[in-house]
């Protein structure tokens, strides 16, 4: 890690300055906006030197691998927060002012309200076994290959086919997030995803199965095996008396 660049620290947005920009420590909030020259932050009062180890991430971590939640979780929060205020002025302010704003507080909120953190911090980890991580990795690589194929062949596909491919990629990433989050519905969702792939693959290659290379057949069989594996896990969960308690805990 680069600590200091000497006199350049006064002029350029160095690694140390940029680390502060991405920190969630209270002293790092809203600091060091510079792209190249740090002199602008020094001039306008937003400069902050790195004076303790920076903790990265959100001030209020989302603690999930769900890509939908990661992208739209804050929109959901804004919507719920909007209805906490009675008058129109406060509702509008909650949308256009800083996330720490509340009636009676400054536009960006009070820095004292930012949770204090010290490095090192414990990262979110659901503690899954290595075998499951390798399974998700293998399917992620297959989805990545599928995405590359989509980019290469998109000009020859209809808009509907492209939309279906994109929807399947989003579904796949959501499934992987559910597996990593250890959600009770993850086996059901992953079984559905694998079955959907096999069905869609058979539909696209109908009448041409004999022409396909061996590796495509292997991928299809791998998805079929995965569907059976997660289907059995889903059935086992349905028959388990602990299933209802897990659903209530994660709902």
N, C-alpha and C positions, 0 to 999 in steps of 0.2 A: 504494500500500500504506500502510495506517495504521500509523504507528510507535508513537506513545504518546498516551494520553488523559490525561496529567497525573495529578492526585490520584486519578482514578477507577481507576488501575492498582492501588491498594491495596484496592479494594473489589470491583470487577466483574471478571468473566472477559472481559477485553478481547481484541481481535484478536491482539495480541502474545502474551498468555498462551495463547490457543487454538492459535496456531501451534506453540508449544512442545509442546503436548499431542499434536499429529500428527507431530512430528518423529521421525526415526530416528537423529539424532545421539545419542551415548551420554548426553549431559547432559539429553536430552529424555525419556528412557525413564521411564515410570510417573510422569509429572508432570502437574500442573494438570488434575485431573479435574472441576473445577467446571462446573456448568451455567450458573449466573448469577453467583454470589458467589464470588470467589476467596479470601475470608477463610477458608473452610474448609480449603483447601489450605495456607494460611499457618499455621493453627492445628495441623494434623495432620502437618506436615512434608513435604508432597508438592508444595510450591510451587517453581517454578523460573522465574526471569526469563530473557528472551531475551537472551543475551549473544553469540551469533554467528549467522550466517545459518542458518536451519533447512532441512534436507534432508528432504523428505517421502517417505513410502512405508514399505515393510517393511524391517526390519533385514537380512533375507535375501530380496531380490527374487525373484519367481517367474519373471520374464522369459518370459512367454507371454501371448498374447491368448485362450487357450482358456478359455471361461467355466467349463467343468467342472473344469478343473485349478485355476482361481482359487477356486472354491467348495469343492472337496473335496481339494485338494492337501495341506492341513495335516492333514486326517483321515488321509490316506494316510501322511503323515510320522509321525503319532502311532502308527499301527498298526505301522509298521516299527520305530519306536523302542521300542515296548512289548516287543518280543522281543529287544532287546539286553540286557535285565536278566534275571538268573537267579532271584532270589527274588521272592515275591509282593509284599512290602512295596515294593520298588523299582518294580515294575510299576505298582502303584496310585499311587505318588508321581509317576511320569512322566505320569500322566493328570490328577492333581488339583493338582500344583504348577506353578510357572511354566515357560515353555518353555526357560529357561536352566538349569533344575535338573539336577543329576547327583549321584550319591552323593558325599557329602563337601562339597557346596556348599550355600549358603543356599536357602531355599524358592523364591526368584525367580531364583536364579543369581547370578553375579558380573557387575557392570556392566563390568568389564574385558574380558569376553568379547564384548561388543557391538562389531561392526566399526566402526572409526572412518571417518567420511566428512566431506568438505569440499565446500561448494557452490562452483561448480556441478558437478553430476554428469551423466554421460552416461546418458540414458534409453534403455531398451530399444527398439530399432528395427531391424527386419529389412531396411530399405532397399528397399522395394518401389517399382516405378514408379508415377507418378501415374495412369496409365490403370487399373491394377489397383485402386488406392484408390478411384477414381471408380466402378468397377464394383461394388465392395463397398458403397460408399455408396448407389448406386442400389437394390441389392437390400435393403439394410438399411431404406431408406425404404419399400419395398414390404412388408417384414415388419412394419414399424411400423404401416402402414395396415391390414394384416391383423389386427394385434393390436387396433387400435381397433374394427374391425368385430366382432371376437370379443367385446369388452367390451359393445358395443352390442346384440348379438344373442344373448348367452349364454343368456338365459332361454328362447329358442325352440329351443335345441339340446339334443341328448341329452348325457349325461355322456360317452359314448364319443366323440362329435364334438368336444366341448370338450377332452378328453384328447388326441385326435389333433392338434388345433390347437396345443396347448401343446407337445406332443412335436416338432411341426414347427418351432415357434419356437426351441426349444432346439437342434434339429438345425441350423437356419440360423445361429444365433449360433456354434455349434461350427465350422461350415464357414468362416464369416468369420474366426474365430480361426486356423484352420488355414492359410487363405490368407495372413493377415498374418504368421504364423509361418514361412511358406514351407516347410510340411511336404510331404514327397514324396507323401503320400496325398491332399493337398488337391484336385487336379483330379478324382480319382475320386469323392471325397465330394461335391464341388460338382455334378458331372454327375448323380450319383444324386439329389441334392436337387432339382435343376431338373426332372428327369424325373418325380420323385415329385409335384411340384407340378402339372405338366401332367396327369398321370394322375388325380390326386385332383380337379382342377378339372373335367376332362371327366366324371368320375363324378358329381360334384355337379350338373352342368348338363346331364346327358344328356336329350335330347329337347327342350331349351329353348335350343339354341345360337342360333337365329334371333332370340330375344327379348333377347339380351344386348346391352348398349351397346357402342359401338366401343372404348371405353377398356379394357374387360375382354378383348376379343379382342387388343388390342395388348399387354397384360400377358402373356397366354398365349403370344403369338408371341415376346415378349422372353425368356421363360423357355425356350422351345424353342430359340431362337438360342443362349442361354447354355449349354444342355445340349450342343448340337452343338460349341460352341467348346471347352468343357472336356473333352468326349469326345475330340476330336481331340488335345488336349494330353495326355490320359491315354494314348492310343495311341502318341503320339510318345515319351512317357516310357518306355513298355514296350519300345519298339524301340531305345531309347538304351542303349549299353553302360555309361553312367554311372549308370543307374538303380539298379543293385544297390549301388553304393558309397554313393549318397545314402541308401538305405534303411538300410544298416548304420550310417551316421553319425548318423541321427536316431532309431534304435531304442534 
